[in-house]
Amino acid sequence: MRAGLGPRARLGVWLDLQPDVGAGLAALPSEWQIEFVWETKDGTIRSVVVDETEYQELAALVADARAARALPVYADERRPLFEAVLPDSDGVLRARW
């Protein structure tokens, strides 16, 4: 994974994906906009930003998922477990967010 990161890359670490995808879908509130992250059967991680009007499409899209998690899309609500930024090649941290 490190080889795929460049200078100023920001990495956020979230809670594990939940294996009960159906329960995660059922727990969504009546009005929402989220980033839904899931693991496919072959282990690929995918994500999509959707709102409550796209619930049926989302449910069909993740029907075969092994695990999933809904994440907030708004910056003031996004609180991962921790975040890190890769410094520039000279060792100076110049990232801003």
C-alpha positions in Angstrom: 0.0 0.0 0.0 2.8 2.4 0.8 4.1 2.3 -2.8 0.7 3.7 -4.0 0.9 6.8 -1.8 2.5 10.0 -2.9 3.7 13.1 -1.0 0.8 14.9 0.8 -1.4 11.8 0.6 -3.9 11.7 3.4 -4.8 8.4 4.8 -7.8 7.9 7.2 -8.3 4.7 9.2 -11.9 3.8 10.0 -13.6 1.1 12.0 -13.8 -2.3 10.3 -16.5 -3.0 7.8 -19.5 -4.8 9.3 -20.1 -8.3 8.1 -23.9 -7.9 8.4 -24.5 -5.7 5.3 -28.3 -6.0 5.6 -28.3 -4.7 9.1 -26.1 -1.8 7.9 -28.6 -0.9 5.2 -31.6 -1.2 7.6 -29.9 1.1 10.1 -29.8 4.0 7.6 -32.0 6.9 8.7 -35.0 8.0 6.6 -33.1 11.0 5.2 -29.4 10.6 4.5 -26.5 11.2 2.2 -23.6 8.8 2.8 -20.5 7.2 1.3 -21.2 3.5 1.4 -18.1 1.4 1.5 -18.2 -2.4 0.9 -15.9 -5.4 0.3 -16.8 -7.5 -2.8 -16.6 -11.3 -2.8 -13.1 -11.1 -4.4 -11.8 -8.8 -1.6 -12.0 -5.5 -3.6 -13.0 -2.4 -1.7 -15.6 -0.2 -3.4 -17.5 2.9 -2.5 -20.3 5.1 -3.7 -21.9 8.3 -2.5 -25.7 8.0 -2.4 -28.8 9.4 -0.7 -32.1 8.0 0.4 -33.6 8.3 -3.1 -31.1 5.6 -4.3 -31.7 3.1 -1.6 -33.0 0.3 -3.9 -30.0 0.8 -6.3 -27.6 0.7 -3.3 -29.2 -2.5 -1.9 -28.9 -4.2 -5.3 -25.3 -3.0 -5.8 -24.1 -4.4 -2.4 -26.3 -7.6 -2.4 -23.2 -9.9 -2.7 -20.9 -7.8 -0.4 -19.0 -9.6 2.3 -19.0 -6.5 4.6 -19.9 -2.8 4.5 -20.0 0.4 6.4 -21.8 3.8 5.9 -19.6 6.8 6.3 -20.6 10.5 6.5 -19.9 12.6 3.5 -19.8 16.0 5.2 -16.3 17.1 6.4 -17.5 18.2 9.9 -19.0 14.7 10.5 -16.1 12.6 9.2 -14.1 11.4 12.2 -12.0 8.4 11.4 -10.1 6.6 14.2 -7.0 8.4 13.1 -5.5 10.2 10.1 -2.0 10.5 8.7 -0.3 12.5 6.0 2.8 11.5 4.0 5.4 14.3 4.1 7.1 15.6 1.0 10.4 14.1 -0.1 12.4 16.7 1.9 10.6 15.5 5.1 8.4 18.7 5.4 4.7 18.2 6.0 2.9 20.6 3.7 -0.5 19.0 3.6 -3.6 21.1 4.4 -7.2 20.1 4.9 
